[in-house]
Protein backbone atom coordinates (compact mmCIF):
# COMPACT_ATOMS: atom_id res chain seq x y z
CA UNK A 1 0.00 0.00 0.00
CA UNK A 2 1.16 3.45 -0.75
CA UNK A 3 1.34 6.12 1.90
CA UNK A 4 -1.41 8.00 0.05
CA UNK A 5 -3.84 5.07 0.45
CA UNK A 6 -2.91 4.62 4.13
CA UNK A 7 -3.49 8.32 4.80
CA UNK A 8 -6.86 8.18 3.03
CA UNK A 9 -7.95 5.16 5.08
CA UNK A 10 -6.87 6.87 8.33
CA UNK A 11 -8.83 10.00 7.42
CA UNK A 12 -11.94 7.94 6.67
CA UNK A 13 -11.63 6.11 10.01
CA UNK A 14 -11.17 9.44 11.83
CA UNK A 15 -14.24 10.92 10.10
CA UNK A 16 -16.34 7.89 11.07
CA UNK A 17 -15.12 8.06 14.68
CA UNK A 18 -15.85 11.80 14.99
CA UNK A 19 -19.28 11.40 13.41
CA UNK A 20 -20.16 8.60 15.82
CA UNK A 21 -18.93 10.66 18.80
CA UNK A 22 -21.06 13.65 17.82
CA UNK A 23 -24.07 11.38 17.26
CA UNK A 24 -23.70 9.76 20.69
CA UNK A 25 -23.23 13.12 22.44
CA UNK A 26 -26.34 14.55 20.75
CA UNK A 27 -28.30 11.43 21.69
CA UNK A 28 -27.27 11.81 25.35
CA UNK A 29 -28.29 15.49 25.33
CA UNK A 30 -31.66 14.65 23.74
CA UNK A 31 -32.27 11.95 26.38
CA UNK A 32 -31.39 14.37 29.19
CA UNK A 33 -28.35 12.35 30.27
CA UNK A 34 -25.92 15.19 29.57
CA UNK A 35 -27.11 18.81 29.79
CA UNK A 36 -26.22 21.02 26.84
CA UNK A 37 -23.01 22.98 27.37
CA UNK A 38 -23.65 26.60 28.35
CA UNK A 39 -20.88 29.16 28.64
CA UNK A 40 -21.00 32.36 30.72
CA UNK A 41 -22.30 34.45 27.85
CA UNK A 42 -24.77 31.93 26.41
CA UNK A 43 -28.44 31.74 27.19
CA UNK A 44 -30.15 28.52 28.17
CA UNK A 45 -33.23 28.20 26.02
CA UNK A 46 -35.84 25.57 26.72
CA UNK A 47 -39.51 25.97 27.48
CA UNK A 48 -38.93 25.98 31.23
CA UNK A 49 -35.75 28.01 31.49
CA UNK A 50 -35.63 31.74 30.81
CA UNK A 51 -32.64 33.74 29.65
CA UNK A 52 -29.71 34.83 31.78
CA UNK A 53 -28.90 38.51 31.40
CA UNK A 54 -25.27 39.39 31.97
CA UNK A 55 -25.06 42.84 33.55
CA UNK A 56 -21.31 43.43 33.73
CA UNK A 57 -18.21 41.36 33.25
CA UNK A 58 -14.61 41.91 34.25
CA UNK A 59 -11.96 39.24 33.89
CA UNK A 60 -8.28 39.95 34.42
CA UNK A 61 -6.28 37.00 33.07
CA UNK A 62 -2.91 38.37 34.26
CA UNK A 63 -3.85 38.10 37.94
CA UNK A 64 -6.38 35.30 37.59
CA UNK A 65 -9.12 37.40 39.19
CA UNK A 66 -12.72 37.03 38.09
CA UNK A 67 -15.73 39.27 38.61
CA UNK A 68 -19.14 38.99 36.98
CA UNK A 69 -22.61 40.29 37.76
CA UNK A 70 -25.55 38.33 36.40
CA UNK A 71 -29.33 38.51 36.90
CA UNK A 72 -31.01 35.26 37.87
CA UNK A 73 -34.61 34.18 38.28
CA UNK A 74 -36.01 30.91 39.58
CA UNK A 75 -36.27 29.83 35.93
CA UNK A 76 -32.67 30.18 34.74
CA UNK A 77 -29.11 29.49 35.85
CA UNK A 78 -25.53 30.65 35.45
CA UNK A 79 -22.44 28.53 34.82
CA UNK A 80 -19.45 29.52 36.94
CA UNK A 81 -16.07 29.14 35.15
CA UNK A 82 -15.25 25.94 37.09
CA UNK A 83 -18.31 24.28 35.52
CA UNK A 84 -20.60 24.67 38.54
CA UNK A 85 -24.21 25.60 37.90
CA UNK A 86 -25.65 28.39 40.10
CA UNK A 87 -29.44 28.64 40.36
CA UNK A 88 -32.09 30.10 42.66
CA UNK A 89 -34.27 27.57 44.44
CA UNK A 90 -36.60 29.92 46.33
CA UNK A 91 -37.00 33.58 47.35
CA UNK A 92 -38.42 34.81 50.68
CA UNK A 93 -39.35 38.52 50.68
CA UNK A 94 -40.12 40.16 54.04
CA UNK A 95 -39.60 43.75 52.83
CA UNK A 96 -42.08 46.37 53.98
CA UNK A 97 -44.83 47.13 51.45
CA UNK A 98 -44.76 50.55 49.76
CA UNK A 99 -47.99 51.81 51.37
CA UNK A 100 -47.24 50.71 54.95
CA UNK A 101 -45.23 52.29 57.80
CA UNK A 102 -43.04 49.54 59.19
CA UNK A 103 -40.82 49.28 62.25
CA UNK A 104 -38.42 47.06 60.30
CA UNK A 105 -37.67 47.45 56.58
CA UNK A 106 -37.35 43.69 56.05
CA UNK A 107 -35.10 41.86 53.63
CA UNK A 108 -34.93 39.32 50.85
CA UNK A 109 -33.50 35.87 51.48
CA UNK A 110 -32.66 33.87 48.37
CA UNK A 111 -31.93 30.15 48.60
CA UNK A 112 -29.37 29.12 45.99
CA UNK A 113 -28.22 25.77 44.66
CA UNK A 114 -24.68 25.36 43.37
CA UNK A 115 -24.21 22.10 41.53
CA UNK A 116 -21.18 20.42 40.03
CA UNK A 117 -21.76 16.93 38.72
CA UNK A 118 -24.24 15.29 41.08
CA UNK A 119 -23.18 17.24 44.19
CA UNK A 120 -25.52 20.09 45.19
CA UNK A 121 -24.61 22.74 47.77
CA UNK A 122 -27.59 24.81 49.01
CA UNK A 123 -27.04 28.15 50.73
CA UNK A 124 -28.93 31.33 51.67
CA UNK A 125 -27.97 34.92 50.94
CA UNK A 126 -29.67 37.97 52.51
CA UNK A 127 -30.18 41.39 50.94
CA UNK A 128 -31.99 44.51 52.14
CA UNK A 129 -31.76 47.78 54.04
CA UNK A 130 -30.49 47.35 57.57
CA UNK A 131 -29.32 43.84 56.72
CA UNK A 132 -25.68 42.99 56.43
CA UNK A 133 -25.36 41.54 52.94
CA UNK A 134 -24.17 37.97 53.17
CA UNK A 135 -21.66 36.16 50.99
CA UNK A 136 -21.05 32.50 50.30
CA UNK A 137 -17.84 30.93 49.04
CA UNK A 138 -18.18 27.93 46.73
CA UNK A 139 -15.13 26.24 45.15
CA UNK A 140 -13.09 29.43 45.63
CA UNK A 141 -15.77 31.72 44.10
CA UNK A 142 -17.59 34.24 46.32
CA UNK A 143 -21.27 34.81 45.57
CA UNK A 144 -23.20 37.84 46.91
CA UNK A 145 -26.47 39.60 46.08
CA UNK A 146 -26.06 43.15 44.71
CA UNK A 147 -29.66 43.85 43.71
CA UNK A 148 -33.26 42.63 43.83
CA UNK A 149 -36.15 43.60 41.61
CA UNK A 150 -38.96 44.37 41.56
CA UNK A 151 -39.13 46.70 44.54
CA UNK A 152 -41.79 45.82 47.08
CA UNK A 153 -45.09 47.28 45.91
CA UNK A 154 -48.33 47.94 47.79
CA UNK A 155 -49.72 45.25 50.08
CA UNK A 156 -52.26 44.24 47.43
CA UNK A 157 -49.49 43.43 44.94
CA UNK A 158 -48.40 39.80 44.94
CA UNK A 159 -44.99 39.08 43.44
CA UNK A 160 -44.61 35.53 42.13
CA UNK A 161 -41.36 33.57 42.59
CA UNK A 162 -40.66 33.66 38.85
CA UNK A 163 -41.12 37.48 38.76
CA UNK A 164 -38.14 38.20 41.00
CA UNK A 165 -34.79 39.05 39.45
CA UNK A 166 -31.81 38.64 41.77
CA UNK A 167 -28.55 40.22 40.59
CA UNK A 168 -25.58 38.34 42.01
CA UNK A 169 -21.88 39.08 41.87
CA UNK A 170 -19.50 36.15 41.46
CA UNK A 171 -15.84 36.91 42.23
CA UNK A 172 -12.61 35.05 42.72
N, C-alpha and C positions, 0 to 999 in steps of 0.2 A: 504494500500500500504506500502511496505517496503521502508526503506530509500534508498536501492540500486536502486529500480525502480524509485523513485523520482529523484535521482541524475542522472540516465540515461536519463530520460525525459528532465531534465534541460540542460544537455550537448547537447542533440539533438536540443533543441530550440536555444541554444547559437550558435551551428554550423550553423543552418539555418539562423539566424540573421546575423552572420558574413559573410556568403556567399552572402547574399542579399546585404549587405553593400558594399562589394568589387565589386560586379556586377554593382551596381548603380554608384559607383565612376568611374569605368572603362568606363561605358557608357557616363558619363559626360565628361571625358577626351576625348573620341573618338569624341564626338559631339562638342568639343571645348569650352564647358561651363566652365570647370575647367582646367587650364594648368597643365601639368605634373609637379610634384614636382622636383625641381632641387636644390641640395645643392651646397655649395661653390666649392667643388672639382669635381662635376659632369659636364658632357658635355651635352649640349642640342643638340640632333640630330634629325633634320627633314630635308627635302629637301631644306628649305629656310634658315636654321640657321646653321652657321658654329660652330666650336668648340671654347671653351674658354680655353686659355692656361694660367695656373696659373704660374707666374714667381717666386714669393717668398711668404712666408706666415709666420707670426709671431703672435701668440696669447698668451697672458699672463693671464691665468685665475685668478691668485691671485689678480691682480690689476684691472682686468676687461678691460684692454687695448686691442685694436685690430689693426692690421696693415696687409694689404694684397696688393700686386701688382698683377694686372691682365691685360692681353692684350685683347682689344676689337676691333671689326670691326663693320661695319654697319650691319653685318649679324648675330651677336650673342649678348648675354647679360650675366650679372653677377648678382647673387642674393646676396644682402647684408644680414648679419645675422638677421636683423629685418624683413626679408621677402620682402623688397623692391627689385624691378628689375631695374638695371641700364643698359641703352643701349645708343648707339650713334645714333642720328637722322641724322646728316649731318656734313661734315667736309669742312671747307674753308681754303685753303692753299695759302698764299700770299708770301711764302718764295722765295727768289731769286734763279733763275735757276743756275745750276752748271757752265754753260759756259757764264755767263753774269756778268759784273761788276755793282753792284747795290749801290745806295746811302743808302738804307735801307735793312736790311737782311730779313725783313718780319717775319711772324709768322703763326702758325696754330691755328685756332679757331674751336673747336669741340662743337657742340650743343648736349647736353645729355638730355635724358628723365629718370627721376626716377619715378617709378610707384609703388604704394602700393594700392591694391584693384582696384578701378576705378579712383583714384586720380593720375594725372600725373603732375609732376613738371619739367618744362624745364629750362635748364640753360646752359650758355656758359662758357667754360674754354679756356684760351689762353696759348700757349706754343711757345717758340722760342727765339733765341738770341736777346738780347736787349729788351726783353719783360718780364715784371714782371709776373712770373707764377701766375695764379689765382687759387683760391680754392673756393669750394662751400660746405656749410654745409647743410646736409639733414638728418633730424631725428637724430641729434647728431653725424652723421658720416661725416667726412671731405673728400672730393674727390678732387684730384689734378692730373694733367698730369705730368708724369715723363719721357715720351719718345714718339717719333713719328717715324714710319718708313712707307714707305721707305724715304730715304733722297731725297731732291729735285734733280732731274736729269736735263739733258739738256732741253732747251726750246721745243725741238721737242717731248719730252717724256710726254705723258698724263697719269696721275695717276687717275684711276677710284676710286669712293667712296669706293667700296668694297675692294680695294687693300690696303687701309691705315690700319695700326695697331697702335692703340693708347694705350699706357701702362699707366694705372691710378693707383694711390695709394689711398686706402680707409683706413682711420684711425679713431679711436675713443679714 
